[in-house]
Amino acid sequence: MQHAENQWSKMKPIHILCAVIIIIFLDEVFSGHAYYQYKRYTYKKKRDDRKYKSAKSLCETKQDCLQKRGVEQTICIRKCVSPFCYNELYGDDPLEEGEIDVRFNSFKGCLQQDKMVSNRYSQGINDEQIN
């Protein structure tokens, strides 16, 4: 035991610092924590869920979205609901099959800021009526 204590006391501070840095680095590499970066929008459950459900129900009946299944249908519906919010949150990293969608609440929060969605879907107007 005394031999081990002598080894630590003989180590230079730079060696101890390097050892600590290596341990911290290895912990970060092998800990398995992934930090996912995406734009976050404030999400208010009652308000934003209502707006999303209203817009979603109109988009679910569109022929091009009806023909798709799974994640492709989800992507189609979200693009229909708000192209702006879809591109803002999924444009660089599309939703994948089996992915847990941690961006969904931000998507619903984004709808509040997308004035096109606010104007179209709060009045129940669909794309055919606009064109």
Secondary structure by P-SEA (a helix, b strand, c coil): caaaaaaaaaccaaaaaaaaaaaaaaaaacccbbbbbcccccccaaaaaaaaaaaaaaaaaccccccccaaaaaaaaaaaacaaaaaaccccccccccccccaaaaaaaaaaacaaaaacccccccccccc
